[in-house]
Amino acid sequence: MSLQTIVSNAPLAEDVKERLLTKLLTDGPTDDIVAEIKDELQAYIDAGFKTLGVQPDPNDPKIKAARKEFDDEVAAATAEYNEEMENLSIDAAVLQAKANKDIDSMQADAIKASIAA
């Protein structure tokens, strides 16, 4: 699951989602942006607990396990995003190289044609 999917599907306010997605698309999954996403999601979770009158114990093994699972999911999504961005960069470089080769070929053909004329 990508970070964009996590943010898009998160039960956050639309303006928060938009802000996070814009930062993510502009800067990529930097540590600061990943931390901000975690903070926004945690704030939502904490608000839900507060509404229910539940005061979670951060040392509770279940909370630690859930936190680890969350951190693992974010790390996996970040890795997937980085890999996809790297693949796209490679694809773009290959397309650019092909385009440059085609341009060079067309320029050579134009020079040959002008010499032959």
Secondary structure by P-SEA (a helix, b strand, c coil): ccaaaaaaaccccaaaaaaaaaaaaaccccaaaaaaaaaaaaaaaaaaaaaaccccccccaaaaaaaaaaaaaaaaaaaaaaaaaaaaaaaaaaaaaaaaaaaaaaaaaaaaaaaac
